[in-house]
Amino acid sequence: MIKKGGTYVVMGLLNTDSIAYATGKMIEELGGRVIYTAQNDRMKKIFFDRGCPDLAQAEKDAMCIKYCDVTVENEVRNLFRDLGEVDGVVHSIAYANPKTCLGHHIYTNSFDDIKQGFGISCASLATVSQFAQEHMPKGGSIVTLSFSSQVAFPYYNWMGVNKAALEALVRALAREYGREHVRVNAVSAGPLTTKAAKSIPHFAALTQTWKKISPLPWDPIKDKQEVAHAVVFLLGDYSRKITGQTLYVDGGASVVGGELLKHEKPIKSMPAKKRLIQKAAAELEKPIT
Ligand SMILES: NC(=O)c1ccc[n+]([C@@H]2O[C@H](COP(=O)([O-])OP(=O)(O)OC[C@H]3O[C@@H](n4cnc5c(N)ncnc54)[C@H](O)[C@@H]3O)[C@@H](O)[C@H]2O)c1
């Protein structure tokens, strides 16, 4: 469980749709102290201050938000230096230019964009881990967010490559920092409606695909909470011998081959299931003729 009064740094807050927001709120509910990070003041003003009309001013004021652009090593170093002791970190950050790194083809016309995407979405986890672990004298846990990298989804192109690299980096960092009692894991989430997701071309089609391949029902809005649950599990003590892993929270979509057949699709509501069971029971009670 989350350590009551423990300090958790949740990086990648953009607005109330962000996985970072759902995760941070859950940590707070469980008694942890959360330091959120936003990329910079400009992004916070555009998306958080002005873009979250549903959020009460009192809640906004109560949130501790620091700035950290993960591509600037000094900003990451200073963030952790100023925080003192830390128990856990959530790295919920990704970016790739949608015009050159996502889309119809695996474009090769901007190597700078490919490098930028890799730097932000993958390599930054190493920078964050390096400076975070220095502030975890009793050990700690670092969790990043991935997306199905074992199969190729349309349009995801270089970001899919970044996620595969991120999961490899999770294993390498688990090996590096195990001696410091610091664990590093990833949660691989199914599609969730957030700003980053909306920049993936045809993201709506991806959520439709999930309806066809996920054995469990998958809700791209509500299931952010389920993803947050898994992040919290990996941050806390119940997972203390788990490191270097990618935990899939995707309704099971990653383990099926091909689309679900009609009879395999999730039952929409449990009352419907109850009716099916009652019907079967009634059939059994019928006298054999
Ligand atoms: N939404 C999904 O469907 C989904 C599914 C699986 C995994 N993920 C992953 O979850 C993570 C969080 O994304 P999200 O969906 O909550 O979207 P989001 O847009 O709310 O969050 C992405 C965050 O990355 C930040 N960021 C980008 N460049 C940065 C930089 N240089 N320095 C610091 N921060 C930077 C953005 O400011 C933003 O806060 C990402 O790694 C994403 O790939 C998302």
Ligand as a Chemical Component Dictionary entry (heavy atoms), coordinates in Angstrom:
data_LIG
# 
_chem_comp.id                   LIG 
_chem_comp.type                 NON-POLYMER 
_chem_comp.pdbx_formal_charge   0 
_chem_comp.three_letter_code    LIG 
# 
loop_
_chem_comp_atom.comp_id 
_chem_comp_atom.atom_id 
_chem_comp_atom.alt_atom_id 
_chem_comp_atom.type_symbol 
_chem_comp_atom.charge 
_chem_comp_atom.model_Cartn_x 
_chem_comp_atom.model_Cartn_y 
_chem_comp_atom.model_Cartn_z 
_chem_comp_atom.pdbx_ordinal 
LIG N1  N1  N 0  -3.852 7.678  -23.063 1  
LIG C1  C1  C 0  -3.575 6.434  -23.453 2  
LIG O1  O1  O 0  -4.338 5.795  -24.202 3  
LIG C2  C2  C 0  -2.325 5.784  -22.963 4  
LIG C3  C3  C 0  -2.236 4.375  -23.012 5  
LIG C4  C4  C 0  -1.065 3.773  -22.570 6  
LIG C5  C5  C 0  -0.014 4.534  -22.110 7  
LIG N2  N2  N 1  -0.136 5.916  -22.088 8  
LIG C6  C6  C 0  1.000  6.686  -21.603 9  
LIG O2  O2  O 0  0.648  7.369  -20.428 10 
LIG C7  C7  C 0  1.534  8.478  -20.276 11 
LIG C8  C8  C 0  0.733  9.725  -19.916 12 
LIG O3  O3  O 0  -0.041 10.133 -21.017 13 
LIG P1  P1  P 0  -1.557 10.597 -20.886 14 
LIG O4  O4  O 0  -2.333 9.684  -21.759 15 
LIG O5  O5  O -1 -1.939 10.787 -19.474 16 
LIG O6  O6  O 0  -1.552 11.996 -21.671 17 
LIG P2  P2  P 0  -1.239 13.499 -21.188 18 
LIG O7  O7  O 0  -1.147 14.285 -22.446 19 
LIG O8  O8  O 0  -2.203 13.918 -20.177 20 
LIG O9  O9  O 0  0.200  13.363 -20.514 21 
LIG C9  C9  C 0  1.406  13.409 -21.230 22 
LIG C10 C10 C 0  2.319  14.308 -20.438 23 
LIG O10 O10 O 0  3.652  14.296 -20.976 24 
LIG C11 C11 C 0  4.140  15.611 -20.733 25 
LIG N3  N3  N 0  5.369  15.901 -21.465 26 
LIG C12 C12 C 0  5.585  15.880 -22.805 27 
LIG N4  N4  N 0  6.848  16.299 -23.058 28 
LIG C13 C13 C 0  7.434  16.563 -21.855 29 
LIG C14 C14 C 0  8.704  17.028 -21.458 30 
LIG N5  N5  N 0  9.666  17.325 -22.344 31 
LIG N6  N6  N 0  8.954  17.185 -20.130 32 
LIG C15 C15 C 0  8.004  16.923 -19.219 33 
LIG N7  N7  N 0  6.779  16.489 -19.532 34 
LIG C16 C16 C 0  6.492  16.309 -20.838 35 
LIG C17 C17 C 0  2.982  16.485 -21.162 36 
LIG O11 O11 O 0  3.158  17.830 -20.748 37 
LIG C18 C18 C 0  1.855  15.773 -20.471 38 
LIG O12 O12 O 0  1.707  16.261 -19.159 39 
LIG C19 C19 C 0  2.325  8.574  -21.582 40 
LIG O13 O13 O 0  3.568  7.915  -21.421 41 
LIG C20 C20 C 0  1.446  7.794  -22.537 42 
LIG O14 O14 O 0  2.172  7.265  -23.653 43 
LIG C21 C21 C 0  -1.279 6.539  -22.483 44 
# 
loop_
_chem_comp_bond.comp_id 
_chem_comp_bond.atom_id_1 
_chem_comp_bond.atom_id_2 
_chem_comp_bond.value_order 
_chem_comp_bond.pdbx_ordinal 
LIG N1  C1  SING 1  
LIG C1  O1  DOUB 2  
LIG C1  C2  SING 3  
LIG C2  C3  SING 4  
LIG C2  C21 DOUB 5  
LIG C3  C4  DOUB 6  
LIG C4  C5  SING 7  
LIG C5  N2  DOUB 8  
LIG N2  C6  SING 9  
LIG N2  C21 SING 10 
LIG C6  O2  SING 11 
LIG C6  C20 SING 12 
LIG O2  C7  SING 13 
LIG C7  C8  SING 14 
LIG C7  C19 SING 15 
LIG C8  O3  SING 16 
LIG O3  P1  SING 17 
LIG P1  O4  DOUB 18 
LIG P1  O5  SING 19 
LIG P1  O6  SING 20 
LIG O6  P2  SING 21 
LIG P2  O7  DOUB 22 
LIG P2  O8  SING 23 
LIG P2  O9  SING 24 
LIG O9  C9  SING 25 
LIG C9  C10 SING 26 
LIG C10 O10 SING 27 
LIG C10 C18 SING 28 
LIG O10 C11 SING 29 
LIG C11 N3  SING 30 
LIG C11 C17 SING 31 
LIG N3  C12 SING 32 
LIG N3  C16 SING 33 
LIG C12 N4  DOUB 34 
LIG N4  C13 SING 35 
LIG C13 C14 SING 36 
LIG C13 C16 DOUB 37 
LIG C14 N5  SING 38 
LIG C14 N6  DOUB 39 
LIG N6  C15 SING 40 
LIG C15 N7  DOUB 41 
LIG N7  C16 SING 42 
LIG C17 O11 SING 43 
LIG C17 C18 SING 44 
LIG C18 O12 SING 45 
LIG C19 O13 SING 46 
LIG C19 C20 SING 47 
LIG C20 O14 SING 48 
# 
